[in-house]
Amino acid sequence: MNFQDNIYEDFEFEVNIYPPGISAEKIAAYEANQIVDFDMRTYNYLAVIAGLLQRAKNKGVNIDIELSKAQNIFNKVSQRQKELAQTNMFKISYSEHDNQLKSFANNVSNQNYLGAVVTIFGVAIAVKYIIAAVIVATAVITTATIYYLQNRTTDAQNEFNQSKKVIRDILDKLDEKDRETLVAEINSQLNAAYRRGKIRQWWAIYGSLLRTGAYIVGGFLLAVYVLPKAIKAVKNTKQIAK
């Protein structure tokens, strides 16, 4: 999903049409990757929402509706991530929220310490989330499995768009000067956090080759296999910002 995030543009749903003969394992892996990518972005949005909620609250703005919506989104995403991890089809890797994004959310809240954000919406900051779901060789993929993952992908798309709308709704309650200052910076921070998340995702999938010392055994493995994939991964993340 190499697209540029913009909080004022919703993601347009696309129906995935797979070529004839593609294996069930490849379909499952693709759908799982879609879920992980959407959820990664949504968790990033929730971090920004946390800061915006505190900022609005500091200004005396009623944010009860937006807080309720954000909590509902978080609950749905967390439940989906839990289900994905419990399927036993995937090797799961986790990451904490992006530190730079947490700092940004804290600054948005107009507070000097992270505790202020944690107080208003702590679950969005402290939580760990899935950054990689790699299908295991022994997994048995059925038609029902594919159907389940496709439905979860649709759910992930919905929560992603809903999180964007919550940000827009909070911004609309802030004064015009605040809004103009924040919009461009929010988009920039969200895209940067996602790019860094994609690099962490690549490391979670391929980094074990380095950690186990496989490149020493293989001799040329590091130069021929690992480094080209790393370079390609970084290039792909840069394309998101174009």
GIGIGI-V164588 format. One record per pair of residues at least 6 apart in sequence whose C-alpha atoms are under 8 Angstrom apart, sorted by the first residue. I is the first residue (numbers start at 1). J is the second residue. D is the distance in Angstrom with one decimal. If there is no record, write none. Layout:
((I:J:D) (I:J:D))
//
This chain:
((1:34:7.7) (1:37:7.5) (2:236:7.5) (2:237:7.5) (2:239:6.8) (2:240:5.0) (3:240:5.3) (3:241:7.8) (4:191:6.9) (4:240:5.4) (4:241:5.8) (4:242:7.3) (5:187:6.4) (5:190:7.3) (5:191:6.2) (6:187:5.8) (7:164:5.4) (7:165:7.5) (7:167:7.3) (7:168:6.9) (7:183:7.9) (7:187:6.7) (8:164:7.5) (8:165:8.0) (8:168:7.1) (10:161:5.7) (10:164:7.4) (11:157:7.5) (11:161:6.5) (13:157:7.5) (18:27:7.8) (24:141:6.1) (24:142:7.3) (24:143:7.9) (24:146:7.4) (25:135:7.6) (25:141:6.2) (27:146:7.2) (28:135:7.9) (28:141:7.4) (28:145:7.7) (28:146:5.9) (28:149:7.0) (29:133:7.8) (29:134:6.9) (29:135:6.1) (31:149:6.0) (31:150:6.2) (31:153:6.5) (32:133:6.5) (32:149:6.7) (32:153:7.6) (33:132:7.3) (33:133:6.8) (34:153:6.3) (35:152:6.9) (35:153:5.0) (35:156:5.9) (35:157:8.0) (36:130:6.4) (36:131:6.1) (36:132:6.7) (36:133:7.4) (37:131:7.5) (38:156:5.8) (38:157:6.3) (38:160:6.2) (39:77:6.7) (39:156:6.2) (39:160:7.1) (40:129:7.3) (40:130:7.4) (40:131:6.8) (40:194:7.3) (40:197:7.6) (41:160:7.0) (41:190:7.7) (41:194:6.5) (42:159:7.1) (42:160:5.1) (42:163:6.4) (43:74:7.8) (43:97:7.7) (43:124:6.9) (43:129:7.8) (44:97:7.3) (44:98:7.9) (44:101:7.5) (44:190:6.5) (44:193:7.3) (44:194:7.7) (45:163:6.3) (45:164:7.1) (45:167:7.8) (45:190:7.2) (46:70:7.0) (46:74:7.5) (46:124:5.6) (46:125:7.9) (46:163:6.9) (47:97:8.0) (47:101:7.3) (47:102:6.6) (47:105:6.2) (47:124:5.4) (47:125:5.7) (48:101:7.6) (48:102:8.0) (48:104:7.8) (48:105:5.1) (48:108:8.0) (48:167:7.8) (48:186:7.6) (49:70:7.6) (49:105:7.8) (49:166:7.4) (49:167:6.0) (50:105:6.8) (50:109:7.9) (50:117:5.9) (50:118:7.8) (50:120:6.8) (50:121:5.4) (50:122:7.6) (50:124:6.9) (50:125:7.8) (51:105:4.5) (51:106:5.7) (51:107:7.4) (51:108:5.2) (51:109:4.4) (51:117:5.9) (52:105:7.4) (52:108:6.2) (52:109:5.9) (52:167:7.6) (52:170:6.8) (52:171:7.7) (53:63:6.7) (53:66:7.9) (53:67:7.2) (53:109:7.4) (53:120:7.2) (53:170:7.1) (54:109:5.1) (54:110:7.9) (54:116:7.2) (54:117:6.3) (54:120:6.3) (55:108:6.5) (55:109:4.3) (55:110:6.1) (56:62:7.5) (56:63:7.0) (56:170:7.3) (56:173:7.6) (56:174:6.7) (57:63:6.8) (61:173:7.1) (61:174:7.9) (63:170:7.5) (66:166:6.0) (66:169:7.4) (66:170:7.0) (67:121:7.9) (69:166:7.2) (70:163:6.9) (70:166:7.0) (71:121:8.0) (73:159:6.0) (73:162:7.5) (73:163:7.1) (74:124:7.2) (76:159:7.9) (77:156:7.2) (77:159:7.4) (80:152:7.3) (81:129:7.4) (81:130:6.9) (84:90:7.9) (85:92:6.4) (88:139:7.5) (89:135:5.6) (89:136:5.8) (89:138:7.9) (89:139:5.1) (89:140:7.6) (90:133:5.3) (90:134:5.0) (90:135:4.3) (90:136:5.4) (90:139:7.9) (91:132:7.8) (91:133:5.6) (91:134:5.1) (91:135:6.3) (91:136:6.4) (92:130:6.7) (92:131:7.8) (92:132:5.8) (92:133:4.8) (92:134:6.7) (93:130:5.7) (93:131:5.9) (93:132:5.1) (93:133:6.6) (93:204:6.3) (94:128:6.2) (94:129:5.3) (94:130:4.4) (94:131:5.4) (94:132:7.1) (95:128:5.4) (95:129:5.6) (95:130:6.4) (95:131:6.3) (95:200:7.9) (96:126:7.3) (96:127:6.4) (96:128:4.4) (96:129:6.5) (97:125:6.4) (97:126:7.1) (97:127:7.0) (97:128:6.6) (97:129:7.8) (98:193:6.3) (98:196:7.9) (98:197:7.6) (100:193:7.5) (101:189:6.6) (101:190:7.5) (101:193:6.4) (102:125:6.9) (103:114:7.8) (104:189:7.7) (105:117:7.6) (106:112:7.3) (106:113:6.9) (106:114:5.7) (106:116:7.7) (106:117:6.3) (109:116:7.6) (109:117:6.8) (117:125:7.9) (118:125:6.7) (118:126:7.9) (131:197:7.2) (131:198:7.8) (131:200:7.4) (131:201:5.3) (131:204:7.8) (132:201:5.6) (132:204:6.7) (132:205:6.8) (134:205:7.3) (171:179:5.7) (172:179:7.4) (191:240:7.5) (191:241:6.9) (195:237:5.2) (195:238:7.3) (195:240:7.6) (198:233:7.8) (198:237:6.8) (199:233:7.0) (199:234:6.8) (199:237:7.7) (202:230:7.5) (202:233:7.0) (206:226:7.4) (209:215:6.8) (209:226:7.7) (210:222:8.0) (214:221:7.6) (215:221:5.0) (215:222:5.0))
//
